[in-house]
Amino acid sequence: MSAATSARISQSEFIAMMAMMVATVAFSIDSMLPAMPEIASELTPDAPNRSQLILSAFMVGMGVGTLFTGPLSDAFGRKSVINLGAALYILGAALAWSAPTLELMIAARVMQGIGAAGPRIVSLAIVRDLYSGREMARIVSFVMIIFTIVPALAPLLGTGIMSIGGWRSIFVAFMVFSVISILWLNSRLVEPLAPEARRPFRLAAFRTAFSEMMALPMVRNSIYVQTLIFGVLFTSISLIQPTFDLIFDKSDQFALYFFGIGIFCATSSMVNAAFVMKFGMRAIITLSVSITFGLTILVLILQLSGLSQQWYFWTYILWQLSIFFQMGLTIGNLNALGMEPLGHIAGLAASVIGAIATITAGIIATVIAQFFNETTLPQIGGTLILLALCLPPLMRMRKLDRPQNT
């Protein structure tokens, strides 16, 4: 860490600060889940499935923001881009809080998602600015450990906030969260990217990077599979709450079950770290997707067989555990495989990969969610198709020439 920065902020405080920045996205999505029935009842009572657009709109907005925030921070400095993103995020939250219609709410959530990409993406760039090598890996690991707890806690926080001020008060909490994080950042952290180290922002660089990336089979396959797996995740996030509410009549217990799922699945990254050097990234991704694909077929069979509601509920929980656990075994490895040949354009490549996967997956999840019919069949069917489409490119990836232990 630079002398100027280290004189102002301790490493522990820095880790907590970066974790809060990265957690903006999870807080903004998962804390909304308990509010979905009330939002649907107030803003779209005749078509309750449309309320799921509030979640996917944020995801698509985040994907758009991901494309630009990294390169912009290279050109104009880290803190200025985070501040701009926070301003958009707060404005979007304020508009959502006052939105009288679903259409205005969706537009506000897109704005919020674009703004959230600033703290999420640029905070990781700040870690790269101040640390390197094993120390950087250690810092990122601590940040991710804290970050993985947030999705598990967010529905509980959302439920508590709603009990005090109703569902619109969640957007007030978003504003307060962002204001606190930005005040903390600006008062305690020195700008880590010196003016002389900044690079001009050029649209031509995007075109060049995109053409180079798409010419590489490993990169194409990595983006394709990552998009489909994100589609599976976003579909689960969109439909898990209405499934608890309308199918299993467990709306009051949803936040607690989601907390349990989140805490268990937070260990998946540790499992991946323990086995990736021995078995390789491709093998772990393929095995994880194959297991989840097989479990999805089993859940479909049980759904069609007329299994009792009580037993089917626990089957559904186990299936959701496999889907969320899969994320820690796949997304990081897919990113590493896709970025492996792109070290010379790593910043732009990360933005492009993240944007394509997030935007496309958000659209896929939106389409699947609109078929929700108070059964799990749309989610099971959509997941089954997405995972089946993953398997052929995974087989191609395993056949490509590769370094050992990848």
VENQUIWO-V177084 format. One record per backbone hydrogen bond with DSSP energy under -1.0 kcal/mol. NH is the residue of the N-H (numbers start at 1). CO is the residue of the C=O. E is the energy in kcal/mol with one decimal. If there is no record, write none. Layout:
NH | CO | E
NH | CO | E
This chain:
6 | 2 | -3.0
7 | 3 | -1.8
8 | 5 | -1.3
9 | 5 | -2.1
14 | 10 | -2.3
15 | 11 | -2.6
16 | 12 | -2.1
17 | 13 | -2.4
18 | 14 | -2.6
19 | 15 | -2.4
20 | 16 | -2.0
21 | 17 | -1.9
22 | 18 | -2.5
23 | 19 | -2.1
24 | 21 | -1.3
27 | 23 | -2.4
28 | 24 | -1.9
29 | 25 | -1.3
30 | 26 | -2.4
31 | 27 | -1.1
32 | 29 | -1.1
35 | 32 | -1.2
36 | 33 | -1.3
39 | 35 | -2.4
40 | 36 | -2.7
41 | 37 | -2.2
42 | 38 | -1.9
43 | 39 | -3.1
44 | 40 | -1.5
50 | 47 | -1.9
51 | 48 | -1.6
52 | 49 | -1.7
53 | 50 | -1.8
54 | 51 | -1.8
56 | 52 | -1.9
57 | 53 | -2.6
59 | 55 | -1.7
60 | 56 | -2.7
61 | 57 | -2.4
62 | 58 | -2.5
63 | 59 | -2.1
64 | 60 | -2.2
65 | 61 | -2.5
66 | 62 | -2.4
67 | 63 | -1.1
69 | 65 | -2.5
72 | 68 | -2.4
73 | 69 | -2.2
74 | 70 | -1.6
75 | 71 | -1.3
76 | 72 | -2.8
77 | 73 | -1.5
81 | 77 | -1.2
82 | 78 | -2.2
83 | 79 | -2.7
84 | 80 | -2.1
85 | 81 | -2.7
86 | 82 | -2.7
87 | 83 | -2.2
88 | 84 | -2.1
89 | 85 | -2.5
90 | 86 | -2.9
91 | 87 | -2.4
92 | 88 | -2.8
93 | 89 | -2.4
94 | 90 | -2.4
95 | 91 | -2.5
96 | 92 | -2.4
97 | 93 | -2.3
98 | 94 | -1.4
105 | 101 | -1.8
106 | 102 | -2.7
107 | 103 | -2.1
108 | 104 | -2.3
109 | 105 | -2.1
110 | 106 | -2.0
111 | 107 | -2.0
112 | 108 | -2.3
113 | 109 | -2.5
114 | 110 | -2.4
115 | 111 | -2.3
116 | 112 | -2.4
117 | 113 | -1.2
118 | 115 | -1.3
120 | 116 | -1.9
121 | 117 | -2.6
122 | 118 | -2.2
123 | 119 | -1.2
125 | 121 | -1.2
126 | 122 | -2.2
127 | 123 | -1.7
128 | 124 | -1.8
129 | 125 | -2.0
130 | 126 | -1.8
131 | 127 | -2.0
136 | 132 | -1.1
137 | 133 | -2.0
138 | 134 | -2.3
139 | 135 | -2.2
140 | 136 | -2.8
141 | 137 | -2.1
142 | 138 | -2.0
143 | 139 | -2.5
144 | 140 | -2.7
145 | 141 | -2.1
146 | 142 | -1.9
147 | 143 | -2.5
148 | 144 | -2.5
153 | 149 | -1.9
154 | 150 | -2.6
157 | 153 | -2.3
158 | 154 | -3.1
159 | 155 | -2.5
160 | 156 | -2.2
161 | 157 | -2.7
162 | 158 | -2.5
163 | 159 | -1.9
165 | 161 | -2.4
166 | 162 | -2.5
169 | 166 | -1.1
170 | 167 | -1.4
171 | 168 | -1.0
173 | 169 | -1.9
174 | 170 | -1.9
175 | 171 | -1.9
176 | 172 | -2.5
177 | 173 | -2.9
178 | 174 | -2.4
179 | 175 | -2.6
180 | 176 | -2.5
181 | 177 | -2.1
182 | 178 | -2.5
183 | 179 | -2.6
184 | 180 | -2.3
185 | 181 | -2.4
186 | 182 | -2.8
187 | 183 | -1.9
188 | 184 | -1.5
189 | 185 | -2.3
197 | 194 | -1.7
198 | 195 | -1.4
199 | 74 | -1.7
207 | 203 | -1.5
208 | 204 | -2.4
209 | 205 | -2.6
210 | 206 | -2.9
211 | 207 | -2.3
212 | 208 | -2.2
213 | 209 | -2.5
214 | 210 | -2.5
216 | 213 | -1.7
220 | 216 | -2.4
221 | 217 | -2.6
222 | 218 | -2.1
223 | 219 | -2.5
224 | 220 | -2.4
225 | 221 | -2.7
226 | 222 | -2.5
227 | 223 | -2.4
228 | 224 | -1.9
229 | 225 | -2.5
230 | 226 | -2.5
231 | 227 | -2.0
232 | 228 | -1.9
233 | 229 | -2.2
234 | 230 | -3.2
235 | 231 | -2.0
236 | 232 | -2.0
237 | 233 | -2.6
238 | 234 | -2.3
239 | 235 | -1.9
240 | 236 | -2.1
243 | 239 | -1.8
244 | 240 | -2.1
245 | 241 | -2.4
246 | 242 | -2.9
247 | 243 | -1.4
248 | 243 | -1.9
250 | 244 | -3.5
254 | 251 | -1.0
257 | 253 | -2.2
258 | 254 | -2.9
259 | 255 | -2.0
260 | 256 | -2.1
261 | 257 | -2.5
262 | 258 | -2.8
263 | 259 | -2.5
264 | 260 | -2.1
265 | 261 | -2.5
266 | 262 | -1.2
267 | 264 | -1.5
268 | 265 | -1.6
271 | 267 | -1.9
272 | 268 | -2.4
273 | 269 | -2.3
274 | 270 | -1.7
275 | 271 | -1.3
276 | 272 | -2.4
279 | 275 | -2.5
280 | 276 | -2.1
284 | 280 | -1.7
285 | 281 | -2.5
286 | 282 | -2.6
287 | 283 | -2.6
288 | 284 | -2.5
289 | 285 | -2.6
290 | 286 | -2.3
291 | 287 | -2.5
292 | 288 | -2.2
293 | 289 | -2.5
294 | 290 | -2.5
295 | 291 | -2.5
296 | 292 | -2.1
297 | 293 | -1.9
298 | 294 | -2.0
299 | 295 | -2.6
300 | 296 | -2.1
301 | 297 | -2.3
302 | 298 | -2.4
303 | 299 | -2.5
304 | 300 | -2.2
305 | 301 | -1.3
307 | 302 | -1.5
312 | 308 | -2.8
313 | 309 | -2.0
314 | 310 | -1.4
315 | 311 | -1.9
316 | 312 | -2.5
317 | 313 | -2.2
318 | 314 | -2.2
319 | 315 | -2.1
320 | 316 | -2.6
321 | 317 | -2.3
322 | 318 | -1.9
323 | 319 | -1.9
324 | 320 | -2.6
325 | 321 | -2.6
326 | 322 | -1.8
331 | 327 | -1.6
334 | 330 | -3.0
335 | 331 | -2.5
336 | 332 | -2.1
337 | 333 | -2.4
338 | 334 | -2.6
339 | 335 | -2.5
340 | 336 | -1.2
342 | 339 | -2.2
345 | 342 | -1.6
346 | 343 | -1.1
349 | 345 | -2.9
350 | 346 | -2.6
351 | 347 | -1.8
352 | 348 | -2.6
353 | 349 | -2.9
354 | 350 | -2.3
355 | 351 | -2.4
356 | 352 | -2.6
357 | 353 | -2.3
358 | 354 | -2.3
359 | 355 | -2.5
360 | 356 | -2.1
361 | 357 | -2.0
362 | 358 | -2.2
363 | 359 | -1.9
364 | 360 | -2.4
365 | 361 | -2.7
366 | 362 | -1.9
367 | 363 | -2.1
368 | 364 | -2.3
369 | 365 | -2.6
370 | 366 | -1.3
371 | 368 | -1.7
372 | 369 | -1.6
380 | 376 | -2.8
381 | 377 | -3.2
382 | 378 | -2.5
383 | 379 | -2.5
384 | 380 | -2.7
385 | 381 | -2.1
386 | 382 | -2.3
387 | 383 | -2.7
388 | 384 | -2.2
389 | 385 | -2.1
391 | 387 | -1.1
394 | 390 | -1.8
395 | 391 | -2.1
396 | 392 | -1.9
397 | 393 | -2.5
398 | 394 | -1.7
